[in-house]
């Protein structure tokens, strides 16, 4: 009789221990599995963002963020756009052959409209360039046409983000996918309707 009771007790304890162990493994694994899922914040960072450029002044810029990186929208008056071609002979990639922009921005002004949308991260070592649009800025030189100057190692870009020759940076500044929701609001991270380029971002992203 005692042997039957002991056998039943051993069976009960074995089953109970197995169940408790299985629950423990499940509870321990749950945080690990959840950690593999992107957080809501991470998903939000990867999504498109809208930037209102309605208050931008002539030649000015507004700042935003997309995917945790800075995005600038730079106003370029018509005279600035017209002067871009004069820089070509001094540039490393004047025709934007490298995929640093979506196909619909592979033009001389590297934009959809006059405003320039750019991720201001130097393609040398990732510093943030200074926006120096004034021609002949004495801190750079009398022949400076206006553009972006990286303070870390001296890389220079024109007002279409195209890199000059003879500087450390190898590539033009990245242009993100973007489209206009209105004349003033630009959505970063989304192509214009009907383009469907399949472009996944610049090679320095």
N, C-alpha and C positions, 0 to 999 in steps of 0.2 A: 504493500500500500504506500509506504513512504517512498519507495523507488518510483512509483507512478507519479506521486506529487512532485518529487524532485525533477523528474523528466519533464513534466508539464511546465514547471517553473523555469527550467533551463530553456525550453522552447519559447516561452513567453519573453524571457529576457533577451534571447537571441533576436527575435522579431522586433522587439522594442528598440534594441540597440541599432539594428539595421535601419529602421525608420528614422530614428533621431539622426543617425549619420547621414542618411540621404538628404534630410532637411538641412543639415549643416552645410553639406556640399552645395546645395542649391542656393542657400543664402550667401555663401561665400562667393559663388560664381556670379550672382546677380550684379553686383557693382562692376565686375570686370566686363560683363556683356554690355552693361549700360555705358561703360566708358568708351566702348567701340562705336557707339552711336554719336553722331555730331550733336552738340548742344544746340539749344534754340539760338543762343548768341552767335555760335559759329555759323549756323544756317543763315542768320540775318546778315552777318558780315559778308557772306558769299553772294547774297542777293543784290539786285540793282538798288541804287539810291538816286533820289532826285535832288538836284541842286538848283536853287532859284538864283538866277543871275540878273534879276530885274534891277538891282541897285548898283550894278557895276558901272563905274565911270569910264570915260574915254581913256583907253590905254591902261585901265586898271585890271584887277583880278579879284575873283572870289575863290574861296577855298572850301573843300569838302573832303570826305574820306570814302573810300570804297575798298573792300577786302582788307581793311586795316592799313591801307596806304593812302598818302595824300593825293588829292586830285585838284588841279587848278583849272579855272576857266579864265582865259585871258582875252580881254577885249583888244581887237586890232583894227584901227581905223583903216579906211580904204588906201591911204597913202602907204601904210605899213605893208599891206598885202601886195601892193604894186611893186614895192622895193625888194621883195624877197628874192626875185630872180637874179638880182645883182650879186647875191652871195654865192651862187652855184659854184663858181670856179674855186672857191676857198673851202668848200665843204667836202667831207669824206664820203657821204652818201646823199647827194643832192636830189636824186630821183626816188629816194626811199625804197631802194631795192630790198633791203633787209626787212623782215616782217615785224617791224616795231609798231605797226598800226594796222587796223582792219583794212581790207581792200578798198572800201569806199572812202578812206582817207589817204589813199596813196596818190596824192596829187601835190602840187607845189606848195600849197598852204597847209597840207596835212590836216584837213578839217572838212566838215560838211558845210559849214557857213564861215563867216569871217572870224567868229570867236574860235579860239584855240583851246581844245580840251586836252590836258596832258597830265601824266603821272610824273611829277617833278622829282625823279630819283635818278641821279647820275649813273650812267651805264659803266662807269669805271669801278667805283667801290661803294656805290649806294648812298652817297651824301645827298643832301637836299640843295640844289643850286639856288642862287640868289636871282631874283627877277630884276634885271637891269635894262629897261627898255630904251633908255636915253642914248641917242647916237653920240659917239665920241666921248663916252664916259671916261674921265681922266684916270679912274682907277684901273681901266683896262687898256685904253689906247685911243688915239685919235681916229683910227679907222674902224672902231667898233660900231657895227650897224644896229646894235640893240639886240637883246636876247636874254640868255640865261648863263650865269657864270658860277661854276662850282668853286666854292672857297677852299675846299680841301686840297685839291691838286691842280686847279687851274683849268679844268675842261670848260669849253665854251660851246654854246648852242645858239642858233639864231632864233628869231621869233616864230619859227615853225618847228622848233625843237630839233633842228638838224645840226649834227655835230661838225665842228670845224676840223680841218686837218691840223696835224702837229700838236694835238693834245692827248692826254692819256685815255680819254673815253673812246671806246671803239664803235659805239652805235648811237643812233639818234635816240632822243627821249621817247619813252613809250606813250602811245596814244591808246586809251582804253576804248572798248566798244561803247557807243553812246548813240542816243537819238533825241530829237527835240519833241517834247510834249506840247510846247508852245514856243513863242518867240523868246521867252525868258527862262523857261524851265527845261533843263536837260536831264535826261535819265542816263546815268552811268551804269554800264554793265548789261546793256540791251542794244541789239542792232536795230536799225530802222526797219519798219515793216516792209516785207517783200525782199529783203536782202538775203537772209538765210545763208550767210557766207560759210558757216562752219568754222570760222576763225576762232582759235582758242586763246589768243593773247600773245603778246610779244615774247620773244625767246629769252628775255631777261626777267620775265615775270616771276 
